[in-house]
């Protein structure tokens, strides 16, 4: 039986495959294009069958779709400055500090400082250096290509473990992290210069996903549009907290969480 998180992931993947199909149509190699389309159609049919199975079993057994998916009950994406952050650590420090507290509450953490290598094949710091170099040299083809990987992720064919054919998989991009999250957590420190964070906040606001900010910056000093999008995110459920502990106390109550052993 699939949990709520798996159910939502299947729905999301169907949308992603639809987008992928539109991209595949642009392929110039007809043979390769048709092969990819067939594989995509096959994967979509499998997901539709899984969704129908979930519905049938739920109707029959009255199963609770909120049951944990393996170890975790839902996901959260940790957004905030990486390229220009006050701590000058690429945004790693506060994310690594908060992650164990969230995992203890069975929340899967999307940490871009850790997961970027899966998309681009190199650590975040190395990629930032290359992007800066491409900006300075005007190599916009490489710049756009790697920025697209960061934001959209990538779909690729991989061999099945048993050697029986191949399958199409999607490695998440930042947009996927936002859309798959129950809520986003943004740590804002005096001196941070958010870039992509602003776009992620906009996506979350548009999608109705709440964003929780941890900051010691007074609300009166936060950009008005950013503050609005934050507070109105999740249909008015966005919140600002002075520290990590107050955030954890809030989500414990709101989502009925209980911290286990870390």
Secondary structure, DSSP 8 states (H G I E B T S, - for coil): ---HHHHHHHHHHHHHHHHHHHHHTT-S-HHHHHHHHHHHHHHHHHHHHHHHHHHHHHHHH---TTS-BTTBSEEEEEE--SSS-TTSSTTHHHHHHHHHHHHTTTEEEEEHHHHHHHHHSS-HHHHHHHHHHHHHHT-HHHHHHHHHHHHH-EEEEEE-TTSS-EEEEEE--HHHHHHT-SEEEEEE-TT---SHHHHHHHHHHHHT-EEEEEE-S-GGGS-HHHHHHHHHHHHHT-EEESSHHHHHHHHHHHTT------
